[in-house]
Amino acid sequence: MRVREQACTDETSSMSNIAIHVLSPEEAREQVGALSAVLIDCVEGGASVSFMSPLTGERADAFWHGVADGVADRERILLVAREPSEGMIVGTVQVILKQPENQPHRADIAKMLVHRQARRRGVGAALMRAAEEAAAKAGKTVLVLDTVTGGDAERLYERVGWVKSGVIPNYALWPKGGFCDTTVFYKQISAA
């Protein structure tokens, strides 16, 4: 299912018409290798995204198989960004729909990942817009996410209208060790 074609308008953008797709459970399973390649690249690049370095293909694949199961169970939405010429997956984000019963209106945004070769081309912003749209279609009105304090993603979230809620010191580890702080963001949206 195609969410929509996102045209990049960033001055630094060299990718136009980034194709953002919502993957079905079957498509998610078929794309495990491509999704793992993006995840491994991000971890190798120093991203604190729940995994320590070195991240093996086996561990990455197991993670994405679990995500595909969550998509099949309607607990999450998995979106991917494909580069325009060859259709290669260069980014991904998830909308976590399953929440406690007193928070049916909320979703978490998780694992917003962009391959290092595709960064600064508007991929992250396009993924975030599409994730917000998918969450709204699912009836969600409050979105929450966390990210490493001071990183590129933090600046991206501020640029696309997310509100900084606070910083948690020593929240996680960098992939090669050492603590990093995490900034929590939220965004109010209208359900579709």
Buried (B, 14 or more C-beta within 10 A) or exposed (E): EEBEEBEBEBEEBEBEEBBBBBBBBEBBBEBBEBBBBBBBBBBBEBBBBBBEBEBEEEBBBEBBBEBBBBBBEEBBBBBBBBBBEEEBBBBBBBBBBEBEEEEEEBBBBBBBBBBBEBBBBBBBBBBBBBBBBBBBBBEBBBBBBBBBBEBBBBEBBEEBEBEEEEBEEEBBBBBEEEEBBBBBBBBEBEEE
